[in-house]
Structures are given as C-alpha cells and as structure tokens.
Amino acid sequence: MRVMSIALAAATLACVSTGAPAASIAFGNYAGGLIPSPPDLRSRAVREEILQLAMSHCASYDRIAYITGVVPGYGNYVSFTCQFAPGYDPVKQGRSFWSFFR
C-alpha cells in the first residue's frame, strides 16, 4: 500500500513538473526585485514570462517594471526596478504615504 502511494506521488510530480514555468518567483518590494535566472534565458517565451512576472509584481504597487540587469547562468538573477509611470503623481491620486495621515 505504501509503495503504491509513493509511486502515485512520483508519477503525479513528474506530470506536474513538466509544465512548470521557467520563472515563477519574484523577490522584492515596492522599489524593485530579483527573479531567479532560468537556464533557457535565450528563449523568447521565457523572456516574456520574466517580464510578465516583473510587471505583475510592480503592478501590485501601482508601478511599472523596468528590467535593469540580466546575468544568465545557474544561481544568477534578473533584476528589475518598479517606478511610477511618467506623469503620474501619487499625491494628486491620493495614494502617497502622507495621504493616509490626513
């Protein structure tokens, strides 16, 4: 019984891991962050996925993502910054830090 459940878990893990995205975790805060560099960074689909991940991270802070550094290879990172859109004024929009204390 135990061998059957281990075999089923291994088969499920093999099926799930084949469809895993190349980059799925972004570390950072409102100023920017890091994404682990996947081994197939030259693929256009992987680069678009990394950009989407950075954009979704920065969108949670109402900002736009800009990729600042790419170092390919195992153990390296793709770095990005989160900046306000050109012409955006958070004070006028009521989203600044100081607007919460009024």
Backbone as a ProteinNet text record, in pm:
[ID]
protein_1_A
[PRIMARY]
MRVMSIALAAATLACVSTGAPAASIAFGNYAGGLIPSPPDLRSRAVREEILQLAMSHCASYDRIAYITGVVPGYGNYVSFTCQFAPGYDPVKQGRSFWSFFR
[TERTIARY]
82.2	0	87.1	191.8	279.6	358.9	402.4	476.3	385.8	258.5	163.9	145.4	134.1	115.2	241.3	358	483.3	494.7	458.7	463.2	363.7	245.8	145.3	192.3	253.9	305.6	418.7	504.6	614.6	562	460.6	402.6	332.8	262.4	195.2	296.8	403.9	508.5	575.4	595.3	656.2	565.1	435.1	341.4	329	328.5	314	441.4	556.5	681.4	717.6	662.2	694.8	630.6	519.1	452.7	484.4	584.7	618	677.6	643.5	700.3	847.9	918.5	1062.8	1095.1	1019.6	1040.6	906.6	901.3	772.6	777.8	893.6	904.8	979.4	923.1	991	1012.3	1133.1	1164.9	1181.2	1118	1136.3	1034.7	1034.6	943.5	896.6	853.7	799.8	905.2	1032.4	1138.8	1189.8	1168.9	1218.1	1233.1	1312.1	1328.7	1417.7	1416.9	1500.1	1415.2	1448.8	1387	1499.6	1492.8	1598.6	1612.6	1735.9	1763.6	1745.2	1653.2	1634	1746	1768.2	1876.4	1852.1	1726.3	1696.8	1653.2	1736	1705.2	1702.3	1760.1	1762.5	1630.5	1542.7	1412.1	1323.8	1257.2	1171	1054.2	998.5	885.9	927.1	1047.4	1095.1	1118.8	1174.4	1197.5	1065.4	964.6	833.7	770.4	790.8	736.8	804	934.2	1005.2	954.3	933.5	881.2	740.4	656.3	520.9	524.2	615.5	628.5	671	767	811.2	698.9	625.8	516.1	404.9	372.9	267.9	312.2	442	493.6	481.6	523.5	520	377.4	289.5	150.6	80.9	125.8	66.2	99.3	199.8	237.2	200.8	118.4	78	198.2	290.2	411	436.4	537.3	575	711.4	730.8	857.4	953.6	1080	1188.3	1298.1	1332.3	1439.1	1571.6	1653.1	1778.7	1902.2	1894.7	2013.2	1977.9	2049.1	2028.6	2164.1	2178.8	2301.9	2262	2284.8	2244	2332.5	2275.8	2351.9	2285.5	2322.2	2264.1	2305.5	2208.9	2235.5	2237.5	2217.2	2215.4	2071.8	2056.9	1925.5	1903.7	1776.1	1733.4	1679.7	1737.3	1694.2	1602.4	1510.5	1418.2	1386.2	1344.6	1301.8	1155.1	1088.7	948.8	945.1	897.7	892.4	753.4	719.1	591.3	593.8	477.4	465.6	499.4	553.1	582.5	454.6	462.6	348.1	254.3	279.9	193.8	235.7	139.9	167.6	86.3	150.8	75.1	3.1	50.9	-14.9	-149.9	-152.7	-278.1	-377.8	-328.3	-415.4	-460.3	-401.9	-438.4	-377.6	-264.8	-201.7	-64.1	-30.7	101.4	99.8	216.8	229.3	164.4	180.9	132.2	-19.5	-83.3	-228.1	-304.2	-240.9	-308.1	-318	-241	-239.7	-325	-398	-483.2	-618.4
-118.7	0	125.9	123.8	240.2	259.9	150.1	158.1	215	178.8	228.4	379.5	429	572.3	650.5	595.1	661	664.9	556.5	553.3	651.8	661	755.7	899.2	927.2	1061.7	1097	1002.1	1026.6	1050.9	975.7	995.5	1130.6	1169.3	1299.2	1412.4	1400.6	1502.6	1514.7	1403.1	1406.6	1476.3	1454.4	1519.2	1668	1705.2	1845.9	1923.4	1865.7	1939.4	1963.5	1887.2	1910.2	2037.2	2079.7	2200.8	2320.8	2311	2421.1	2537.7	2660	2775.5	2791.5	2862.7	2879.9	2968.5	3073.4	3163.5	3183.8	3158.4	3167.9	3247.4	3291.4	3361.2	3491.7	3599.7	3729.1	3771.8	3807	3855.9	4006.4	4080.2	4223.6	4298.9	4430.4	4518.9	4626.2	4742.4	4846.7	4910.3	4896.8	4959.5	4870.7	4741.4	4651.2	4511.4	4429	4293.5	4209.7	4080.2	3982.3	3862.9	3806.7	3683.8	3586.2	3464	3366.9	3344.8	3343.8	3329.1	3183.9	3158.1	3021.4	2981.2	2851.2	2808	2840	2848.3	2875.2	3020.8	3112.6	3255.3	3311.1	3243.2	3292.7	3270.9	3192.1	3166.9	3290.1	3327.7	3445.9	3427.6	3308.2	3282.3	3298.9	3256	3268.3	3414.7	3491.4	3634	3708.4	3673.2	3735.7	3697.6	3574.7	3530.9	3604.9	3627.6	3702	3845.6	3907.3	4043.4	4049.6	3952.1	3947.8	3932.6	3851.5	3831.8	3960.3	4031.8	4159.4	4262.4	4265.1	4360.8	4333.2	4207.7	4176.7	4208.7	4192.7	4228.6	4379	4458	4603.5	4657.1	4589.6	4634.9	4630.3	4543.9	4539.5	4665.1	4740.2	4867.1	4986.5	4966.8	5070.2	5133.1	5050.4	5096.9	5015.2	5057.2	4990.2	4924.9	4806.7	4733.5	4770.6	4786.3	4807.7	4706.3	4622.3	4524.3	4600	4583.5	4658.4	4573.1	4444.8	4361.5	4216.2	4154.6	4013.4	3945.2	3848.4	3769.9	3624.7	3569.2	3431	3333.2	3220.3	3115	3070.5	2953.4	2894.2	2973.6	3007.7	3079.7	3231	3283.5	3427.4	3478	3609.9	3671.1	3770	3795.1	3904.2	4010.8	4130.8	4236.8	4334.3	4393.3	4491	4596.6	4715.2	4822.2	4851.3	4900.4	4942.4	5094.4	5160.8	5306.9	5352.3	5473.8	5530.8	5560.8	5557.8	5590.6	5738	5773	5913.8	5998.5	6107.3	6195.8	6158.1	6049.2	6005.3	6074.8	6133.2	6199.7	6130.3	6055.2	5980.6	6070.1	6192.7	6283.1	6327.4	6359.7	6400	6284.6	6163.2	6046.4	6000.2	6057	6017.6	5886.4	5847	5720.2	5736.1	5853.7	5871.8	5826.9	5816.1	5772.8	5874.2	6000.8	6106.7	6123.7	6079.2	6097.1	6008.8	5908	5821.8	5885.7	5992	6054.9	6182.1	6211.6	6331.2	6301.7
0	0	0	80.9	90.6	-39.7	-100.1	-225.7	-335.2	-333.6	-433.4	-419.4	-296.9	-277.8	-314.7	-290.9	-329.3	-481.4	-547.3	-693.9	-754.7	-695.5	-743.9	-723.8	-610.2	-583.9	-680.7	-709.8	-804.2	-945.4	-986.5	-1119.6	-1128.8	-1023.7	-1022.1	-1027	-951.4	-950.7	-1087	-1153.9	-1287.3	-1387.2	-1377.8	-1469.9	-1442.4	-1316.4	-1279.4	-1309.9	-1287.6	-1303.6	-1449.6	-1543.4	-1683.5	-1736.8	-1680.6	-1725.5	-1639.1	-1556.5	-1466.4	-1543.8	-1507.2	-1575.7	-1544.7	-1632.9	-1616.3	-1498	-1479.8	-1367.1	-1298.5	-1170.9	-1103.9	-975.1	-932.7	-805.6	-826.4	-773.4	-774.6	-629.9	-596.2	-463.1	-472.5	-385.2	-390	-307.4	-329.2	-259.5	-356.2	-304.4	-390.3	-480.5	-449.6	-527.9	-641	-633.4	-736.6	-682.5	-753.9	-706.7	-795.1	-765.9	-835.1	-876.6	-991.6	-1039.8	-1068.8	-1018.2	-1049	-1198.9	-1246.7	-1389.1	-1431.7	-1525.7	-1573.3	-1668.6	-1687.8	-1776.4	-1924.2	-1967.1	-2108	-2127.5	-2084.9	-2087.7	-2229.2	-2324.3	-2462	-2534.3	-2477.4	-2537.4	-2523.3	-2630.8	-2628.3	-2530.9	-2525	-2435.8	-2289.5	-2256.2	-2118.4	-2084	-2178	-2151.8	-2133.8	-2213.5	-2197.6	-2064.4	-2022.1	-1893.6	-1777.4	-1788.2	-1684.5	-1678.2	-1794.3	-1797.3	-1739	-1770.2	-1714.7	-1563.2	-1514	-1370.3	-1301.4	-1360.3	-1304.3	-1310.6	-1421	-1434.1	-1334.5	-1310.7	-1214.2	-1071.8	-1042.9	-910.9	-888.9	-987.5	-973.3	-980.5	-1050.5	-1059.8	-924.3	-836.6	-703.2	-622.8	-664.8	-602.1	-690.1	-793.1	-889	-957.3	-1001.2	-1068.6	-1194.5	-1271.9	-1395.4	-1375.7	-1432	-1417.7	-1529.6	-1491.7	-1586.9	-1555.9	-1653	-1635.5	-1637.1	-1532.7	-1523.3	-1543	-1515.2	-1530.1	-1553.5	-1646.6	-1677	-1673.9	-1583.8	-1575.3	-1595	-1714.9	-1739.4	-1664.5	-1632.4	-1566.2	-1437.7	-1396.1	-1276.5	-1152.9	-1069.8	-946	-961	-1080.5	-1101.7	-1107.4	-1119.5	-1113.3	-1226.1	-1255.5	-1341.4	-1246.7	-1252.5	-1161.4	-1233.8	-1158.3	-1213.7	-1109.3	-1157.9	-1068.7	-1095.1	-992.8	-1003.5	-990.8	-1094.9	-1094.4	-1134.8	-1091.4	-1132	-1281.2	-1342.9	-1484.9	-1505.6	-1621.5	-1647	-1638.6	-1565.4	-1549.4	-1436.5	-1366.4	-1256.9	-1128.1	-1058.3	-931.5	-822.7	-733.8	-633.5	-533.4	-511.8	-417.9	-475.1	-604.9	-667.8	-674	-685.4	-691.5	-553	-447.9	-312.1	-269.4	-329.1	-297	-235.1	-189.3	-129.7	15.3	72.1	211.7	304	273.5	362.4	354.8	248.8	236.5	335.8	391.5	487.2	625	650.3	782.2	788	683.8	683.1	739.8
[MASK]
++++++++++++++++++++++++++++++++++++++++++++++++++++++++++++++++++++++++++++++++++++++++++++++++++++++

